C-alpha cells in the first residue's frame, strides 16, 4: 500500500546513513535561514563568483582530503551529494511508493557539516503519481550541479555522470540489502524496478556495467589522486594509473 510521506520522513530512519533526511518538522529548533538552498547553490555555481555554497563545499573537501587540485575535490563533493539525493529519493519511493517534493528551493545545505547530515527539507509535500526520479533528481539536481562544476572546475561530463551512476548503484545496493535483511521483498522489488528505469535513461545508460547488484563504472572519480586514496570498488581501473592527461580526466 502506498503511504504519504510523513512530516518527519520517519520510514527512512531505520535505513540510517545517507538515507535519512532531516526535515523542518523534525529539526530541533527553527530552520536556519542562513543556510543556502540547493537552488541558490546551483545558480551561483555557474557564475564566476567567490564565496558561494558550492565553492565553499569544494574547498572544504579539498582541505579535509588534501586534494591536489580543485577538480578532484569537485568530483568527490559532487559524488557525495549525488549519493545523498539518490538515497533519499530511492528510499522514499521504495518505502512510501511516493516522493516528497525535492525541489532544490526546498532543500537547504549545510556545506560545513560532515556528510551525510548536510541537507534539510524545509517542507514535506508529497507528490502525486508514480515516483519520477528522472525529473526530481536527474534533471532537477544532478544536471544543473554538473553544469556548474564543469563551468567552474573543468570536470568532464562523463566523469560526473559516472559519479551519478556509481552513487545510484550504491544507494540501490544498500536499500536492497536492508530490505532483504528485514523481510521487505516489496521494498526490494520496487527499488530494483526504479533503479532499472533510471539506468535505462540515456544520461546513465553508458555510465557503467551492471551485473545484479554489482556495478563497474566506465570512468574514474579521481579519488586515487587523493593522498592515500586508492581505487574505489567500482572503478574502471584495476590499479591506480600514472598521472597522465588521460588519467587525470577520469577516462579509462
C-alpha positions in Angstrom: 0.0 0.0 0.0 1.3 3.4 -0.9 1.6 5.8 2.0 2.0 9.6 2.1 5.5 10.6 3.3 5.0 11.9 6.8 6.3 15.2 8.0 9.5 13.7 9.5 10.1 11.0 6.8 10.3 8.6 9.7 10.3 5.5 7.4 13.9 6.4 6.3 15.3 6.4 9.8 15.9 2.6 10.1 18.0 2.7 6.9 20.5 5.1 8.5 23.4 6.8 6.9 22.8 8.6 3.6 19.1 7.7 3.5 18.0 9.8 6.5 16.8 13.3 5.6 16.3 16.0 8.2 13.0 17.9 7.9 11.8 21.2 9.3 9.2 19.3 11.3 11.8 17.0 13.0 14.5 19.7 13.4 15.4 20.8 16.9 14.6 24.5 16.6 13.9 26.8 13.7 15.3 26.1 10.2 18.5 28.1 9.8 17.6 30.8 7.2 21.2 31.5 6.6 21.8 28.1 5.1 21.6 28.3 1.3 19.1 26.3 -0.7 20.4 23.9 -3.3 18.8 26.1 -5.9 20.9 29.0 -4.8 24.0 26.8 -4.8 23.4 25.6 -8.4 22.7 29.1 -9.6 25.9 30.6 -8.2 28.0 27.6 -9.3 27.7 28.6 -12.9 28.8 32.1 -12.3 32.4 33.3 -11.7 31.7 34.2 -8.1 33.6 33.7 -4.9 32.3 32.6 -1.5 29.2 30.7 -2.7 28.0 27.5 -1.2 29.2 25.1 -3.8 32.7 26.7 -3.9 32.8 26.5 -0.1 31.9 22.8 -0.1 34.6 22.0 -2.7 37.2 24.0 -0.8 36.2 22.2 2.4 36.5 18.8 0.7 39.9 19.8 -0.7 41.1 20.8 2.7 39.9 17.7 4.5 41.3 15.3 1.9 44.3 17.3 0.9 43.2 17.0 -2.7 46.0 18.0 -5.1 43.7 20.1 -7.3 40.2 21.6 -7.2 38.9 19.3 -9.9 39.5 16.3 -7.7 37.7 17.9 -4.7 34.8 19.0 -7.0 34.3 15.4 -8.2 34.3 13.9 -4.7 31.9 16.6 -3.4 29.5 16.0 -6.3 29.5 12.3 -5.8 28.7 12.6 -2.1 25.8 15.0 -2.9 24.6 12.6 -5.6 24.6 9.7 -3.1 22.6 11.7 -0.7 20.0 12.7 -3.3 19.7 9.2 -4.8 19.5 7.5 -1.3 16.7 9.8 -0.1 14.7 9.7 -3.2 15.0 6.0 -3.9 14.4 5.3 -0.2 11.2 7.3 -0.2 10.0 5.9 -3.5 10.6 2.3 -2.4 9.2 2.6 1.2 6.3 5.0 0.6 5.6 4.4 -3.0 5.7 8.1 -3.5 8.1 11.0 -3.4 8.1 14.2 -1.4 8.8 17.3 -3.4 12.6 17.5 -3.6 12.6 20.9 -5.4 16.1 22.5 -4.9 14.4 25.5 -3.4 13.1 23.3 -0.5 16.4 21.8 0.4 18.9 23.7 2.5 22.5 22.7 2.5 24.9 23.0 5.5 28.1 22.9 3.5 30.3 23.0 6.6 28.8 19.8 8.1 30.1 16.3 7.6 28.2 14.1 5.1 25.7 12.7 5.3 23.9 15.0 7.6 24.1 18.1 5.5 20.6 18.5 3.9 17.4 19.8 5.4 14.0 19.6 3.7 12.0 22.7 4.7 8.6 21.3 3.8 7.4 17.8 3.1 4.9 18.0 0.2 4.0 14.5 -1.2 3.9 14.4 -5.0 1.1 12.5 -6.7 1.5 9.6 -9.1 4.4 7.3 -9.9 7.7 8.4 -8.4 9.5 10.5 -11.0 13.2 10.3 -10.1 14.3 11.4 -13.6 12.6 14.9 -13.2 13.2 15.1 -9.5 16.8 14.1 -9.2 18.4 13.6 -12.6 17.2 16.9 -14.2 16.2 18.8 -11.0 19.6 18.4 -9.3 22.4 16.5 -11.0 22.1 18.2 -14.4 22.4 21.8 -13.0 25.0 20.7 -10.4 27.1 19.1 -13.2 26.8 22.2 -15.4 28.1 24.4 -12.7 31.1 22.1 -11.8 32.1 21.8 -15.5 32.0 25.5 -16.0 34.0 26.3 -12.9 36.3 23.4 -12.4 36.5 21.8 -15.8 35.4 18.4 -14.6 34.5 16.2 -17.5 30.8 15.5 -18.1 31.4 11.7 -18.4 33.2 11.7 -15.1 30.3 13.5 -13.3 27.6 11.2 -14.9 29.8 8.3 -13.9 29.7 9.6 -10.3 25.9 9.8 -10.6 25.7 6.2 -11.8 28.0 5.0 -9.1 26.1 6.8 -6.4 22.8 5.4 -7.7 24.1 1.8 -7.8 25.5 2.2 -4.3 22.2 3.5 -2.9 20.2 0.7 -4.7 22.6 -1.9 -3.3 22.3 -0.7 0.3 18.5 -0.4 0.1 18.2 -3.9 -1.4 20.5 -5.2 1.4 18.3 -3.6 4.1 15.0 -4.8 2.5 16.2 -8.4 2.3 17.5 -8.4 5.9 14.1 -7.1 7.1 11.9 -9.3 5.0 10.7 -6.4 2.9 10.6 -8.1 -0.5 8.1 -5.4 -1.7 10.7 -2.7 -1.0 13.5 -4.6 -2.7 11.3 -5.2 -5.8 10.2 -1.6 -6.0 13.8 -0.3 -5.6 15.0 -2.7 -8.3 12.4 -1.6 -10.7 13.0 2.1 -10.2 16.8 1.6 -10.5 16.3 -0.3 -13.8 14.2 2.6 -15.1 16.9 5.1 -14.2 19.8 3.2 -15.7 17.8 2.9 -18.9 17.9 6.7 -19.2 20.4 8.0 -21.8 22.3 10.0 -19.2 23.0 7.0 -17.1 22.9 4.1 -19.5 26.5 4.3 -20.5 28.0 5.1 -17.1 28.8 1.5 -16.3 28.0 -2.2 -16.5 25.6 -3.7 -14.0 25.6 -7.4 -13.0 22.9 -8.0 -10.5 23.6 -5.5 -7.7 27.2 -5.1 -8.8 28.3 -2.1 -10.8 31.5 -1.4 -12.7 31.8 2.2 -13.9 33.4 3.3 -17.2 35.0 6.4 -15.7 37.0 7.3 -12.6 36.1 9.8 -9.9 39.8 10.7 -9.4 39.8 9.6 -5.7 43.1 7.8 -6.4 44.7 11.2 -6.7 44.0 12.0 -3.1 46.9 11.1 -0.8 46.3 7.6 0.4 43.1 7.4 -1.6 43.5 4.3 -3.9 40.7 3.0 -6.1 37.0 2.7 -5.3 35.4 -0.7 -5.5 33.6 0.0 -8.8 36.4 1.9 -10.5 37.2 1.3 -14.2 40.8 0.9 -13.3 42.3 -2.2 -11.8 45.3 -0.3 -10.4 46.0 3.4 -9.9 47.1 4.9 -13.2 50.1 7.2 -13.7 49.4 10.9 -13.7 48.8 11.4 -17.4 46.3 13.8 -19.2 44.0 10.9 -20.0 44.1 9.5 -16.4 43.6 13.0 -14.9 40.5 13.4 -16.9 38.9 10.4 -15.4 38.7 8.4 -18.6 40.0 4.8 -18.8 
